[in-house]
Amino acid sequence: MGPPFEFLSGKAVGYYERMKEKGGNVFIDTLSYEEFMMLGEAGLSRRLA
């Protein structure tokens, strides 16, 4: 199993969006750099849970 999050290129996001449309087990969340940097480990874990 991979990491709980990944940074994706635009092409990769398109791939996962298509998977989600087909009913795949995919969760896509978008954060600005500032929002991501403000999250601590606990905040990131809550957001991904």
Residue pairs with C-beta under 8 A, 6 or more apart in sequence:
4 44
4 45
4 48
5 44
5 48
6 12
8 16
13 28
16 24
16 26
16 28
17 26
17 28
19 26
20 26
20 28
27 48
29 47
29 48
31 39
39 47
